[in-house]
Amino acid sequence: MKLQILAGVATIALTLPLAAQPIPVGHLMDNSGATSDVGQPYGQGVADALAWVNSRRNGVNGRTLNVSGFDYGYAAPRAVSQYQAWTGRTRVVAIQGWGTADTEALVRFVTRDRIPYISASYSAALTDAAGQSGRQGVEAAPYNFFYGPSYSDGLRAMLQWAAQDWRARGQQGRPKYVHMGANHPYPNSPKAAGEALAAELGFDVLPAIQFALTPGDYTAQCLGLRNGGANYAYLGNTAGSNISVLRACQTAGVQVQFLGNVWGMDENAMKAAGAAANGVVFPVRTAAVWGGDAPGMAQVREISRVSDAAGTAYRPVHYISGICSAMLMVEAMETAAEGGGQITGERIRDGFYARQNWVPRGFEGVCNPSTFTREDHRGTLRVALYRANVGGDTSQGSVTELMRAGTMRIENIATIELDRRRDWLGW
């Protein structure tokens, strides 16, 4: 019966005029794997935004977005298999993706098939659209996009801040920097770039310290930090395992300034880690966080009600970033449809190049401006750095209550404008 229904739906779709046919879109999520702690809120933001576009904006040019979601559990082979299904049966014209290993594995596929792939991986290797960097292992990625700074640029901004922080506190000698994370494409993505800039800025670079993507006992890693005399440590994993490190280091009495990657800290992690999260510095992709009064927050709250009809949920920074990512894709589709144009992968890609300092309409003050060119998919080099502030017991009360009471806060401490260095493209 299910096969008959699907066949009937396919037949109906084929008999509709093109202008009325649904637009097939893939949505790859991690709701159950090693990065699901941050994958769930981000994926919900994407899903809610696309559903809102259908219900409030009548889809794209009057055509409904037919979104096919798939939880791949952060297993790259499953992502590749699902991609083949989407391109074979569904014939998606664009995909909202997730992780670094799977996104990088699919670069050649999406280029061959001309399918824009808007990932939640911010690997710098995806920014070399024309393949002109000349870096070994980096291939042209003309159909890969993401919202926000790359992992490498986020780390570069934090290192520039750290160098200023060291001087501002009147410290003597050369500060010591260490990269921490799993031996995996995601935390490894900015490792070489970060260590190179750290050395350029006058840091002593210590040997990297590994810890798994899953929670565990990382006392040994914390003792390694203390024995090495590290002053600044980059946490390359998602918040779930970073929490274990923060707690272990607090127990061991390790004094170090932690620098979290963009997935390495959020409001949920602050509640889980408690006082151990206090002081962690990390990049935030959006111009506003939940509870802000920016003009675009009205639409963000409206989107949030898609999956929270009561409007009481607190949405972490990743949820809002998911909305911005989805809306970039939607507006690129709208550009493709202008003048009666077909909404094809190639035309959607070109839609990403149609604007400079691009903020999706209605999301002013929330989504930071993005500019993409045919050679350079570094959408922004402006990195906002925030600090986690935890001033009390987080074991009691919800994230909403703790943020409202001021027990937990995230404060903007700096905004770093990076140079668009040619030697940083794709790295």
Secondary structure, 3 states (H helix, E strand, C coil): CHHHHHHHHHHHHHHCCHHHCCEEEEEEECCCCCCHHHHHHHHHHHHHHHHHHHHHCCCECCECEEEEEEECCCCHHHHHHHHHHHHHHHCCCEEECCCHHHHHHCHHHHHHHCCCEECCCCCHHHHECCCCCCCCCCCCCCCEECCCCCHHHHHHHHHHHHHHHHHHCCCCCCCEEEEEECCCHHHHCCHHHHHHHHHHCCCEECCCEECCCCCCCCHHHHHHHHHHCCCEEEECCCHHHHHHHHHHHHHHCCCCEEEECCCCCCHHHHHHHHHHHCCCEEEECCCCCCCCCCCCHHHHHHHHCCCCCCCCCCCCHHHHHHHHHHHHHHHHHHHHHHHHCCCCHHHHHHHCCCCCCECCCCCCCCCCCECCCCCECCCCCEEEEEEEEECCCCCCCCHHHHHHHCCEEEEEEEEEECCCCHHHCCC
